[in-house]
Amino acid sequence: MRARKLFIGRKIREIRQNAALTQAAFAGQLGISTSYLNQMENNQRHVTAPVLLALAENFAVDIAGLSDNDSDRMLADLAEAFADPLFGGAPPPGQDLKMVVQNAPAVARAFLSMHQALRRAGEQLAELDDTIARTGALNDPTPYEEVRDFFHYMDNYIHELDVAAEKLAGEMTGGTRNRVRVMADHIERKHRVRVMIGTELGAPGAIRRFDPASRVLSLNARAGASTNAFQIAHQIALLEHGGVIDAILEKADFRSPDAPAICRIGLGNYFAGAAMLPYKPFAMAARELRHDLDLLADRFGASLEQVGHRLSTLQRPGARGVPFFFARVDQAGTITKRHSATKLQFARFGSACPLWNVHRAFETPNRIIRQLAETPDGVRYLCLATAVSKRSGGFRDPVQRYALALGCEIAHAGELVYADDLDLAREQAFEPIGISCRICERRNCHQRAVPPLKRRLDVDPNRRDTIPYAFE
């Protein structure tokens, strides 16, 4: 077998420096030229057997100790560290890693220490998140939670903006199919803002960019007509009704400094949704079409998400619609958007109940699935769910996937086309669901992940059921 070439430039340099010799003097004792020594110290030439013998004779070096096994281990550790998804992208070539290990081992060790520290920090954050979820350690809500609570306590209905948006929709002509052009004409005529629709907005996944100096509103052509119309309406809200929004924010009296800015975006989105789906025409159509989501989306040129969200806001005094809850859930089960005009509330921490049909929606994308469900408080619901996806670019660009959930109490189910062939009177038709395992106290749930927070465990070593513990 051919012997492997030995590159130990760093160790040769350490031996020379410990002997306090210049390269010329050190090379003379080894019987080689200065340039040859320089190349070996920089790992441009491998060490030959005569040089190894000279090192042993002149500097009492243990040849066995010159092995580069430590370098091999460090090289493997570096390759493993760079494979961590934390860094993303393609890892450095193996030759580059080898050069770092051979020429700058201190840098390699520092990098490995940093990587280990990052991993430990991530694990500690995960533990902290779990502790917060179990104990409710944070008394103050996050800015996003504070804004969600604001909309919840407003019954998810903002009268001033809803009326203003309905008035704007009434002024629009040309129908829903030409809404982008009509809204673009409006914002240019009234606010001297030019709408440009292109594919490059300066950042991956960018949907809207507004430049106050040039008065240009840039939109993504891949976003679709309903999204672009929504974004133009959002900009109209900020330009045309900024004073109304400021007054609403002042009354809200948020505690966290970031909440007003987050809520301003939420109020702009509220106005945009109300302009796309104006209250009276939309509420009338919802009753006429018996809340058929696809037909409503088609009639108003909107997305299913826009329709579902709008249905949860039909709470105008004197003209209330069916009280709905609405949620958007990602593939990990995290609720990323939630509104509820019903008694059903969503957990602040952790994922949603695994028995909820919203999780099954990912198995049958682009189909609306139904579920009759009962929560621990005895309230029964008709739950609808569907999975949707948004492609932002070409084949290699990411695709956003999530599930939409919409539902109402059984008392209103007769107003929905989705309840026509369901047996609402049969007890067994209703599946038990909860909010989240940590606050659900059902004893016989086969999908329970963790015990409820406020119950002591009863662990019997002589008994094993589907769930390995009981609780008082």
C-alpha positions in Angstrom: 0.0 0.0 0.0 1.3 3.4 -0.9 2.2 5.5 2.2 0.1 8.6 2.8 2.0 11.9 2.4 2.4 13.8 5.6 1.6 17.5 5.8 2.6 18.8 9.2 3.7 22.4 8.5 2.2 23.8 11.7 4.1 21.3 13.9 7.4 22.0 12.1 6.9 25.7 12.6 6.2 25.1 16.3 9.4 23.1 16.7 11.4 25.8 15.0 9.9 28.6 17.0 10.4 26.7 20.3 14.1 26.4 19.3 14.2 30.1 18.6 15.7 29.6 15.2 15.2 31.5 11.9 14.1 29.5 8.9 17.6 29.7 7.4 19.3 28.3 10.6 16.6 25.6 11.1 16.9 24.6 7.4 20.7 24.3 7.8 20.3 21.9 10.7 17.9 19.7 8.7 20.1 19.8 5.6 17.5 21.4 3.3 17.1 24.7 1.6 15.3 27.6 3.2 12.7 27.7 0.4 12.0 24.0 0.9 11.4 24.6 4.6 9.1 27.5 3.8 7.0 25.3 1.5 6.8 22.5 4.2 5.7 25.0 6.9 2.9 26.2 4.6 1.9 22.7 3.7 2.9 23.2 0.1 5.3 20.2 0.3 5.0 17.0 2.3 7.6 16.0 4.8 10.1 13.3 3.6 11.7 10.5 5.6 15.1 12.2 5.7 13.6 15.3 7.2 11.7 13.3 9.8 15.0 11.6 10.8 16.8 14.9 10.9 14.1 16.3 13.2 14.5 13.3 15.5 18.3 13.6 15.6 18.7 17.3 16.0 15.6 18.3 18.0 14.8 15.1 19.9 11.4 15.0 18.3 9.2 11.8 18.7 8.4 10.9 15.1 5.3 9.1 16.2 4.0 12.3 17.8 4.1 14.0 14.4 1.0 12.0 13.2 -1.8 14.2 11.9 -4.6 12.1 13.6 -5.7 15.2 15.5 -6.0 17.1 12.2 -8.2 14.3 10.8 -10.5 14.4 13.7 -10.8 18.2 13.5 -11.4 18.0 9.8 -14.3 15.6 10.4 -15.7 17.8 13.1 -15.6 20.9 10.8 -17.3 19.0 8.0 -20.1 17.9 10.5 -20.5 21.4 11.8 -20.9 22.9 8.3 -23.5 20.3 7.5 -25.7 21.8 10.2 -28.8 23.5 8.6 -28.1 26.4 10.9 -25.5 27.7 8.3 -27.5 27.0 5.2 -26.2 26.9 1.7 -23.4 24.6 0.3 -20.6 23.7 2.8 -17.0 24.8 1.9 -15.0 22.4 -0.3 -13.1 19.7 1.6 -9.8 21.2 0.4 -10.6 24.5 1.9 -11.5 22.9 5.3 -8.2 20.9 5.1 -6.2 24.1 4.6 -7.9 25.7 7.6 -7.1 22.7 9.8 -3.5 22.5 8.6 -2.7 26.2 8.6 -5.0 27.8 11.1 -6.0 25.1 13.7 -6.8 27.8 16.3 -9.4 29.3 14.0 -10.9 25.9 13.4 -11.1 25.2 17.1 -12.7 28.6 17.7 -15.3 27.9 15.0 -16.1 24.5 16.5 -16.5 26.1 20.0 -18.8 28.8 18.5 -20.9 26.1 16.8 -21.3 24.1 20.0 -22.3 27.3 21.8 -25.0 28.1 19.2 -26.3 24.5 19.5 -26.5 24.8 23.3 -28.2 28.2 23.0 -30.8 26.7 20.7 -31.5 23.9 23.1 -31.8 26.3 26.0 -34.3 28.4 24.0 -36.3 25.3 23.3 -36.3 24.4 27.0 -37.3 28.0 27.9 -40.1 28.0 25.4 -41.4 24.7 26.9 -41.1 26.1 30.4 -43.1 29.2 29.3 -45.8 27.0 27.7 -46.1 24.8 30.9 -46.0 27.5 33.5 -47.1 30.7 31.8 -43.9 32.3 33.0 -44.4 35.4 30.9 -47.0 37.7 32.4 -46.8 40.3 29.6 -48.0 39.2 26.1 -45.8 39.7 23.1 -46.6 42.6 20.8 -48.3 40.2 18.3 -50.4 38.6 21.1 -51.3 42.1 22.3 -52.6 43.0 18.8 -54.4 39.7 18.5 -56.2 40.4 21.8 -57.1 43.9 20.6 -58.9 42.5 17.5 -60.5 39.8 19.7 -62.0 42.3 22.1 -63.2 44.4 19.2 -65.1 41.3 18.0 -62.8 41.4 15.0 -64.8 44.3 13.6 -63.5 47.9 13.2 -66.6 50.0 12.3 -64.8 53.1 11.1 -62.6 51.3 8.7 -65.3 48.9 7.6 -67.6 51.7 6.6 -64.8 53.6 4.8 -63.8 50.5 2.9 -67.4 49.8 1.9 -67.7 53.3 0.6 -64.5 52.8 -1.5 -65.8 49.6 -2.9 -69.0 51.3 -3.9 -67.0 53.9 -5.9 -65.2 51.2 -7.9 -66.6 50.4 -11.3 -65.5 47.6 -13.7 -66.3 44.6 -11.6 -64.1 42.3 -9.5 -62.2 41.0 -12.5 -60.6 44.4 -13.2 -60.1 45.3 -9.5 -56.4 45.7 -9.7 -56.6 48.2 -12.6 -59.5 50.1 -10.9 -57.7 50.4 -7.6 -54.5 51.3 -9.3 -56.4 54.1 -11.2 -57.9 55.3 -7.9 -54.6 55.5 -6.0 -52.9 57.3 -8.9 -55.7 59.7 -9.4 -56.2 60.6 -5.7 -52.7 60.1 -4.2 -50.3 60.4 -7.3 -49.0 56.9 -6.6 -48.0 54.9 -9.6 -48.5 51.1 -9.4 -45.8 49.0 -11.0 -46.3 45.2 -11.3 -43.1 43.2 -11.8 -41.3 40.2 -10.6 -38.2 41.8 -9.0 -38.9 43.7 -5.7 -35.4 43.4 -4.3 -35.9 40.5 -1.8 -37.1 36.9 -2.1 -40.8 36.6 -1.4 -41.4 40.3 -1.5 -45.0 41.2 -2.2 -45.3 45.0 -1.8 -42.8 47.8 -1.7 -43.8 51.5 -1.5 -41.3 54.3 -2.0 -42.7 57.6 -0.5 -40.1 59.7 -2.4 -40.9 58.4 -5.9 -44.5 57.7 -5.1 -44.2 54.2 -6.6 -46.0 51.1 -5.3 -44.2 48.0 -6.6 -46.1 44.7 -6.6 -45.1 41.1 -7.4 -46.6 39.8 -10.7 -46.5 36.2 -9.3 -48.6 37.1 -6.4 -51.9 36.9 -8.3 -54.7 39.4 -8.9 -56.5 39.0 -5.6 -53.3 39.6 -3.6 -52.2 42.6 -5.6 -55.6 44.2 -5.3 -55.4 43.6 -1.6 -52.0 45.2 -1.4 -53.2 48.3 -3.3 -56.2 48.6 -0.9 -53.8 48.3 2.0 -51.8 51.2 0.7 -54.9 53.2 0.2 -55.8 52.7 3.8 -52.5 54.0 5.0 -52.6 57.1 2.7 -56.3 57.9 2.9 -57.3 56.9 6.4 -54.1 57.4 8.4 -55.8 59.8 10.8 -58.6 57.2 11.6 -55.9 54.5 12.1 -53.9 56.9 14.4 -57.0 57.5 16.5 -57.8 53.8 16.8 -54.2 53.1 17.9 -54.3 55.9 20.5 -57.4 54.5 22.1 -55.9 51.0 22.1 -53.3 52.1 24.6 -50.8 49.3 23.9 -48.2 48.5 26.5 -45.4 47.2 24.2 -43.6 49.8 22.0 -43.8 47.5 18.9 -47.6 46.8 19.1 -48.8 50.0 17.5 -46.7 49.4 14.3 -47.9 45.8 14.1 -51.5 46.9 14.7 -51.2 49.6 12.0 -50.4 46.8 9.5 -53.3 44.8 10.8 -55.7 47.7 10.5 -54.5 48.3 6.9 -55.1 44.7 6.2 -58.6 44.9 7.7 -59.4 47.8 5.5 -58.1 46.0 2.4 -60.2 42.9 3.2 -63.3 45.0 3.7 -62.7 46.8 0.4 -62.3 43.6 -1.4 -65.4 42.1 0.2 -67.6 45.1 1.2 -69.9 44.3 4.2 -73.4 44.5 2.9 -72.9 43.0 -0.6 -70.7 40.2 0.9 -73.0 39.4 3.8 -75.9 39.3 1.4 -74.0 37.0 -1.0 -72.9 34.8 2.0 -76.5 34.2 2.9 -77.6 33.7 -0.7 -74.8 31.2 -1.5 -75.2 29.6 2.0 -71.5 30.4 2.8 -70.1 28.3 0.0 -66.5 29.4 0.1 -65.6 28.6 -3.5 -68.6 30.4 -4.9 -68.0 33.4 -2.7 -64.3 33.5 -3.8 -65.3 33.3 -7.4 -68.0 36.0 -7.2 -65.7 38.5 -5.5 -62.5 37.6 -7.2 -60.9 36.8 -3.8 -58.8 34.0 -2.3 -60.3 31.4 0.0 -58.2 32.9 2.8 -59.6 36.3 2.2 -63.2 34.9 2.2 -62.7 32.8 5.3 -61.1 35.7 7.2 -63.9 38.1 6.1 -66.6 35.8 7.2 -65.2 35.9 10.8 -65.5 39.7 10.8 -69.2 40.1 9.9 -70.2 41.4 13.3 -71.6 44.9 12.5 -74.3 45.9 15.0 -77.7 45.4 13.6 -76.4 43.3 10.7 -74.5 40.5 12.2 -73.6 37.5 10.1 -73.0 33.9 11.3 -70.4 34.0 14.0 -67.3 32.1 12.7 -63.9 31.3 14.0 -61.1 31.4 11.4 -57.5 30.2 11.7 -54.5 29.5 9.5 -52.2 26.7 10.5 -48.8 25.7 9.2 -47.5 22.1 8.6 -46.0 22.0 12.1 -49.5 22.6 13.6 -48.6 26.2 14.7 -51.5 28.7 14.4 -50.2 31.7 12.5 -53.4 33.6 12.2 -56.6 33.4 14.3 -59.8 35.2 14.8 -62.9 34.0 16.6 -66.4 35.4 16.9 -67.4 32.2 18.7 -66.8 30.7 22.1 -63.9 28.7 20.7 -60.6 30.3 21.6 -57.1 29.2 20.5 -54.2 28.2 22.7 -51.4 30.8 23.1 -48.7 28.2 23.4 -48.0 24.9 21.6 -49.7 23.4 18.7 -53.5 22.9 18.1 -55.3 19.8 19.1 -54.2 16.9 16.8 -57.8 15.7 16.6 -58.9 18.9 14.8 -59.6 18.3 11.1 -57.3 21.2 10.1 -54.3 18.8 10.4 -55.9 16.3 8.0 -56.4 19.0 5.4 -52.8 18.6 4.3 -53.6 15.0 3.2 -56.2 16.2 0.7 -55.0 19.6 -0.7 -57.5 21.8 -2.4 -60.5 20.0 -1.0 -62.8 21.2 1.8 -63.1 18.6 4.5 -65.8 18.7 7.3 -65.9 17.7 10.9 -68.5 17.7 13.6 -66.6 18.5 16.8 -67.3 19.0 20.5 -65.0 20.9 22.8 -64.5 20.1 26.5 -67.0 22.7 27.5 -69.8 20.8 25.6 -70.1 23.3 22.8 -70.5 21.7 19.4 -69.1 23.0 16.1 -69.2 22.4 12.4 -65.5 22.7 11.3 -64.3 23.2 7.8 -60.6 22.9 6.7 -58.7 23.1 3.4 -55.0 23.1 2.5 -53.7 25.7 0.2 -50.3 26.7 -1.2 -48.7 29.8 -2.6 -45.9 29.5 -5.1 -43.7 32.6 -5.1 -41.4 31.8 -8.0 -39.9 29.0 -10.2 -39.2 25.3 -9.6 -36.4 25.9 -7.0 -38.2 28.7 -5.1 -40.0 27.8 -1.9 -43.8 27.1 -1.8 -45.8 28.3 1.2 -48.2 25.7 2.4 -50.8 26.0 5.1 -54.3 24.9 6.1 -57.3 27.2 6.6 -59.9 26.4 9.3 -63.3 27.9 9.5 -66.2 26.9 11.7 -69.4 27.9 13.6 -71.5 26.5 16.4 -74.0 23.8 15.4 -76.9 26.2 16.1 -75.9 28.0 12.8 -74.9 25.0 10.8 -78.2 25.0 8.9 -77.1 28.2 7.2 -74.1 26.5 5.6 -74.3 24.3 2.5 -71.7 22.0 4.1 -74.1 20.7 6.7 -76.8 19.5 4.3 -76.0 15.8 4.5 -74.6 15.6 8.0 -76.5 13.9 10.8 -76.4 16.7 13.4 -78.7 14.9 15.8 -76.5 11.8 16.2 -74.3 11.9 19.3 -71.6 9.7 17.9 -71.1 12.0 14.9 -69.3 14.5 17.1 -65.6 14.0 17.6 -64.1 15.3 20.9 -61.5 18.0 20.3 -59.7 20.3 22.7 -57.7 23.6 22.6 -54.3 22.1 23.5 -53.2 19.2 25.6 -51.8 21.4 28.3 -55.2 22.9 29.2 -57.5 20.1 28.0 -58.8 17.8 30.8 -60.2 15.0 28.8 -59.2 11.7 30.5 -59.7 9.3 27.6 -58.0 11.0 24.7 -55.8 8.6 22.8 -53.8 11.5 21.2 -52.8 13.2 24.4 -49.2 14.4 24.2 -48.8 15.9 27.7 -50.9 15.9 30.9 -52.9 19.0 31.8 -51.1 21.6 33.8 -53.4 21.7 36.8 -53.8 18.0 37.5 -51.6 15.7 39.6 -50.4 12.6 37.8 -51.4 9.1 38.9 -48.7 6.7 37.6 -49.3 3.0 38.3 -46.4 0.7 37.5 -48.8 -2.3 37.3 -51.0 -0.7 34.6 -50.4 0.3 31.0 -52.9 2.0 28.8 -52.6 4.0 25.6 -51.5 6.9 27.6 -48.9 5.8 30.3 -50.4 7.8 33.1 -53.7 9.0 34.6 -54.4 12.2 36.4 -56.6 13.3 39.3 
